[in-house]
Amino acid sequence: MKTILIEGKTVEDWKKEYPLLNELIATKEVFWTNPKHELFHSGIKKTALNEKDVKDAEERLKRFAPYIAKVFPETRKSDGIIESPIVKIPSMKQQLEQIHDLHVSGEFLLKCDSHLPISGSIKARGGIYEVLKTAEQLLIEQQMLTLKDDYSIIDDEKFRNFLSKYSISVGSTGNLGLSIGIMSAKMGFSVTVHMSADAKQWKKDLLRSKGVKVIEYKEDYSKAVEEGRKQANSQPNCHFIDDENSSDLFLGYTVAASRLKKQLEDLNITVDEDHPLFVYLPCGVGGGPGGVAFGLKLIFQDHVHCFFAEPTHSPCMLLGLVTGLHDKVSVQDLGIDNLTAADGLAVGRPSRFVGQTIEPFLSGSYTVSDTEMYKLLSAMIDTENIRLEPSALASVFGPIQLFKEQEGKEYLKKHDLEGKMKNATHIMWATGGSMVPNEVMEEYYKKGLE
Ligand SMILES: *Cc1c(COP(=O)(O)O)cnc(C)c1O
């Protein structure tokens, strides 16, 4: 039998070097703190992106707001700004503490990207942003639009006709396809979504009903992206939204941070030296959680502690970070199957761009079993009456792991946080769920009760 080599070494060699891999391969729940995490001011020198890039994305979304408000009436009450609510979840906290027989200091908040308008997931940030940026560039080049215009003029047959000569294409496990498909179709683009086997039927049906071309694959996300990229490259006038490498997509996500800052101020929640902020972000290929975490670090610097969450069967970003291999390794290389109920996180190979960008800033990462995600899903409905898709629940396990696991306790000690945890805020990023059909949600709920 031929031995698989990963960057010249066998899996056995890699396991010897990084014993955590044994637990990952056994699909155990793990908690890992990042040895490359450093102080903000030294970490920021290592990245190509900065505050100016984030500001630019923020300004672009403001320019588009009048258009968004016009074509998506559900965004009118926020004047065309696509933003989600943040809510306190004290009953869920109590329930978690009871189940795990553990006291967690600090307040629990849920950031409900599940309820973002237009496409009901975190992808309504990055995905929609990149479509808008692409359209803006084309329209400005064509002198159909200037930066000073009221962008609501884009809602017009003339603009849709022009954009219909261009196509947009993307590979997705479901939610990115939803965001990009809905937005592109609305603007008049011809749009193709390459869907991995994980993608839920209702997501494909919804897209087709909006005139989006959906191509299905029997393989996982990496294959859908690869095929999408290949087909897009062979077509003229086609923009491929590259979830594995796109800095535009990433920047669309970063804008969440300044919006969150304002929401915390409105709730009279302080974040400073004595009031640490912990944020738990479900991670697939990395762009969503990476972009949000990067934006948060720019604002709150060393006072915010960001953790990624992945399914035990798809721990791609963790694997890439632990080994430093990033996209040179997939979970399948280690014999992990990448099969999970958390379809938004079913990714076997992480983004190198995101892994390298986030490496100096990320506090750590952990994995969650599907069973745990389902249990949390039902508990969130029972205690707070909030309906989320399985992926989103990976975030909710974070504070438990931080307080329960030895590495978590050591993290708090090392950063001199133990005495400050009573003033801490824990934000679980609920990345999707409001568009899940009732009958599908009912099934999820029942699974969680079992
Ligand atoms: C896509 C997605 C994520 C993770 O985002 P990535 O950019 O793939 O890391 C998390 N939760 C849900 C529900 C998603 O759809």
The ligand as a Gaussian input file, in Angstrom:
#p B3LYP/6-31G(d) Opt

LIG

0 1
 C      -20.625000      29.739000       5.845000
 C      -21.115000      29.588000       7.209000
 C      -20.245000      29.665000       8.304000
 C      -18.755000      29.821000       8.203000
 O      -18.251000      30.749000       7.290000
 P      -16.951000      30.423000       6.445000
 O      -16.667000      31.660000       5.702000
 O      -17.254000      29.266000       5.542000
 O      -15.884000      30.046000       7.420000
 C      -20.802000      29.522000       9.551000
 N      -22.127000      29.300000       9.730000
 C      -22.980000      29.245000       8.705000
 C      -24.419000      29.012000       8.981000
 C      -22.505000      29.381000       7.412000
 O      -23.359000      29.300000       6.392000

